[in-house]
Structure formats: C-alpha cells, structure tokens
Amino acid sequence: MNPFERFGIKHLSPSSLNLWANEPALYVLKYLHGHKDEMGAAAKRGTAVEAGLDVWLFNRDASVSDCTDVAIHNYRINTLGILDDEHDKEAGLIAPMLAQAIGALRNAPPLIARQLSIETWIDGIPVPIIGFLDYVFDDGSIVDLKTTARLPSAPRPDHIRQVSIYAQARQAPVSLLYVTPTKHARYHASADQVAEGLAEVSRIAKTLARVLSASSTAADVAEFVAPKFDSFYWNDNSINAARKVWL
C-alpha cells in the first residue's frame, strides 16, 4: 500500500516537509495525531504585513499610511483583540516592516498573482507537493516574503528548500525577501541552490516515506522520534498534547 495513503496523507507541502526535517515529533503530532495549534503572534504579524503589502502591490498609488491601516486591521482581526506584551510587541513591528517591504519592491514589475497554488512531484514519492506562492510578477519571477526580527546574512536552508519547490513547479526564478523593522535583503536562489534544495527535499520526503512504510499506526511512527520541547517549534499547547503521545 502507498504509505502516505495508509495515513490519509494526500499531499505534502514545503512546510510539512520542513517540519519533518526540523522537528519530526511535532510533524507526527500534527499530521498523524491531528493536533491543531493556534497561529502565534509573530505569524499573525507576518500575515498582517503581507495584507498591507498586497494593497500596495495591487495599487502602487496607495499611500504607505493606508497600507499600514489595512495591515493593523488584519492583525487586530486575527488576534481577536488579545492584549498582552507579546501581541503588543508584534503589533509595533508591523508598520516598520511593511515600510521595508514596500521599499524593497518599489521597482518590482506589475504583480500578476498572489498566493498562487502550485503542484509538483518528486520521483519515487506517490503524492504531490502542493504549495502557495506569495507573489508572482509579470516577468515570471517569484518572491517569498519573510518577516523576521534579525536579518540573516544568507537565506536559511529550510527557506531554500521551500522556494526550490516553487522554482521546479513554475520553472521560474525565485527569491526570498527578508524584512526586519530597520532593513531588508533580497536573496535570489541560484540554479545550484535550487538543485541542492530539491535534492534535500527528495531525501526528506523519502525518509518520511520509509518511516511510514515501516509503521502501521500513528503510535508506531511516534516510536521513531522523540520531541525536543526546548525547541522554539513547541508551545504549551503542543507540549501538553505531546505528553499524551510520548508518555
């Protein structure tokens, strides 16, 4: 039997493959044990910055102030009015991050697609990889936006894996745009980086397939991995859920 089918996995995604590579126990908890987790404040901040950037990219005459209002409104909706130090801190980063993102794409070609769905396949893996492209411009280029507290000096390996999937699916150039409250950097993925990223994606997907093939139940898969609760991937909610699986 298709090992993915046995566990009801109809497709993979860049995020799920990166999670299996970086914190496999959390992958098991989420994708095999059905754990649902609330999006964190930082992720909601990133979504808010994207919402503001969308407005500007679709209407270059929009003011940064109007775009910021949209971003803040998006954040307030997604946080349901939660008031605490963490959420207040992230709210304060939205305006400067959005200003950096707009500045970085000031001379970008016209936008033709937002959150465009893609599908691609890996040799030897019987289910597709499905992902969503942040921004596609009319020259064919793809930009993936990352909001972060610290600007990396080079693109992160897991982000290269992600965009290498996009490059294969669209046969188009891809880049990662990192923005902080004070600066930004855009890294274009080279052909060599894309090739290595795809090779890593293939290795990750095949290790997952082998573990699933050797298991009959989600509990069996859990025996192959152990949670590292000191990792930033975990929060109180997921840790409590995991303790019921890894007794």
C-alpha positions in Angstrom: 0.0 0.0 0.0 1.0 3.6 -0.6 2.5 4.5 2.8 1.0 8.0 2.6 -2.4 6.7 1.8 -2.3 4.5 4.8 -2.2 7.6 7.0 -4.6 9.7 5.0 -1.9 11.9 3.6 -3.0 13.0 0.1 -0.2 15.6 -0.5 2.9 17.1 1.1 3.8 20.7 1.4 7.0 22.7 1.8 6.1 23.5 5.4 5.2 19.9 6.3 8.5 18.6 4.8 10.5 21.2 6.6 8.7 20.3 9.9 9.6 16.6 9.4 13.2 17.6 8.8 13.5 20.0 11.7 11.2 18.7 14.4 9.7 15.3 13.3 7.9 14.7 16.6 5.8 17.8 16.0 5.1 16.6 12.5 3.8 13.3 13.9 1.7 15.2 16.4 0.2 17.5 13.8 -0.2 15.3 10.7 -0.7 11.9 12.2 -2.4 12.6 15.5 -4.4 15.5 14.2 -3.2 18.2 16.7 -4.4 21.7 15.8 -2.4 24.6 17.0 -3.1 28.3 17.1 -1.0 30.6 15.0 1.4 32.5 17.1 1.6 36.3 17.4 4.7 36.5 15.2 3.0 34.5 12.4 -0.1 36.8 12.6 2.2 39.8 12.4 3.7 38.3 9.2 0.2 37.8 7.8 -0.6 41.4 8.6 2.5 42.7 6.8 1.5 40.7 3.7 -2.0 42.1 3.8 -0.6 45.7 3.8 1.9 44.8 1.0 -0.9 43.3 -1.1 -2.7 46.7 -1.1 0.4 48.5 -2.3 1.4 45.9 -4.9 -2.1 45.9 -6.5 -2.3 49.7 -6.3 1.1 51.5 -6.4 -0.6 54.8 -5.8 -1.8 53.7 -2.4 -0.1 55.5 0.5 2.1 53.7 3.0 -0.2 55.0 5.7 -3.3 53.5 4.1 -1.5 50.2 3.6 -0.4 50.2 7.2 -4.0 50.8 8.3 -5.0 47.7 6.4 -2.2 45.7 8.0 -3.1 46.8 11.5 -6.7 46.0 10.9 -5.8 42.5 9.7 -3.7 41.9 12.8 -6.5 43.0 15.1 -8.9 40.7 13.4 -6.5 37.7 13.6 -5.6 38.3 17.2 -9.2 38.8 18.3 -8.2 41.7 20.4 -5.8 39.9 22.6 -3.9 42.3 24.7 -0.6 41.1 26.2 3.1 42.0 26.0 3.8 39.6 23.2 1.0 40.7 20.9 1.7 44.4 21.6 5.3 43.9 20.7 4.5 42.2 17.4 1.9 44.9 16.6 4.6 47.5 16.9 6.7 45.8 14.3 4.0 45.8 11.6 4.4 49.4 10.3 8.2 49.5 10.1 8.4 46.0 8.5 5.7 47.0 5.9 7.7 50.1 5.1 10.8 48.0 4.5 8.8 45.5 2.3 7.4 48.3 0.2 10.8 49.9 -0.2 12.3 46.6 -1.3 9.7 46.1 -4.0 9.4 49.7 -5.1 10.7 48.9 -8.6 9.2 45.5 -8.9 7.3 44.6 -12.1 3.5 44.6 -12.0 2.0 41.8 -9.8 0.0 39.1 -11.6 -0.7 36.6 -8.8 -0.9 36.3 -5.1 -1.0 33.1 -3.1 -0.9 31.1 -6.4 -1.3 27.4 -5.9 1.4 25.1 -7.4 1.8 21.3 -7.6 4.9 19.3 -8.3 6.1 15.8 -7.9 9.3 14.0 -6.6 10.5 10.8 -8.3 9.6 7.9 -6.1 7.0 9.7 -4.0 3.4 8.8 -4.8 1.8 12.0 -3.6 2.3 15.6 -4.9 3.8 18.6 -3.2 1.4 21.5 -3.1 2.4 25.0 -2.1 1.3 28.6 -2.4 3.4 31.4 -3.9 3.5 34.7 -2.1 4.0 36.9 -5.1 4.3 36.3 -8.8 5.3 39.2 -11.1 4.7 39.6 -14.8 8.3 38.8 -15.7 7.6 35.4 -14.2 9.7 36.0 -11.1 8.5 34.7 -7.7 9.1 36.4 -4.4 8.6 34.8 -1.0 8.3 37.3 1.9 9.8 36.5 5.3 9.3 38.9 8.2 12.0 38.4 10.9 13.5 40.1 13.9 17.0 39.6 12.6 18.2 39.9 9.1 20.1 36.7 8.0 23.3 37.1 6.1 22.2 34.3 3.7 18.9 32.6 3.1 18.0 29.9 5.6 18.4 26.3 4.3 14.7 25.4 5.0 13.7 28.5 3.1 15.8 27.5 0.1 14.1 24.1 0.2 10.8 25.8 0.1 11.5 28.1 -2.8 13.3 25.3 -4.8 10.0 23.6 -4.9 8.4 26.7 -6.3 11.2 27.0 -8.9 10.7 23.5 -10.1 6.9 23.8 -10.3 7.0 27.1 -12.3 10.4 26.8 -14.0 10.9 30.4 -12.9 13.4 32.4 -10.9 12.7 32.7 -7.2 13.9 34.9 -4.4 13.5 35.3 -0.7 12.8 38.8 0.7 13.6 39.2 4.3 12.4 42.3 6.1 13.1 43.5 9.7 11.9 46.7 11.2 15.0 48.5 10.1 16.4 46.8 7.0 15.7 44.3 4.3 17.6 41.9 2.0 16.5 40.0 -1.1 18.3 36.8 -1.9 17.9 35.3 -5.4 18.2 31.5 -5.3 20.8 30.3 -7.8 20.5 27.3 -10.0 22.9 25.4 -7.7 20.9 26.4 -4.6 17.7 25.2 -6.3 19.3 21.9 -7.3 20.6 21.3 -3.8 17.3 22.3 -2.3 15.4 19.9 -4.4 17.9 17.1 -3.6 17.3 17.8 0.1 13.5 17.8 -0.4 13.8 14.5 -2.1 15.8 13.0 0.8 13.4 14.4 3.4 10.3 13.0 1.6 11.9 9.6 1.1 12.9 9.3 4.8 9.3 10.1 5.7 8.0 7.5 3.2 10.3 4.9 4.7 9.2 5.6 8.3 5.6 5.5 7.3 6.2 2.2 5.3 7.6 0.6 8.5 4.6 1.7 10.6 1.0 0.6 10.8 -0.3 3.3 13.1 0.5 6.8 14.2 1.7 5.4 17.5 4.2 3.2 15.6 5.6 6.3 13.9 5.8 8.1 17.2 8.3 5.4 18.4 10.8 6.5 15.7 11.1 10.1 17.0 11.3 12.0 20.3 10.1 15.6 21.0 12.6 18.2 21.8 10.5 20.5 24.0 13.2 23.1 24.3 12.9 23.8 20.6 11.1 27.0 19.5 8.7 24.9 17.5 6.9 23.9 20.7 4.5 25.9 22.8 2.5 25.0 26.0 -0.5 23.7 24.0 1.5 21.4 21.7 3.7 20.2 24.6 0.6 19.2 26.6 -0.8 17.3 23.6 2.6 15.6 23.0 2.8 14.4 26.6 -0.2 12.2 25.9 1.5 10.6 22.9 5.0 10.3 24.4 4.2 9.2 27.9 
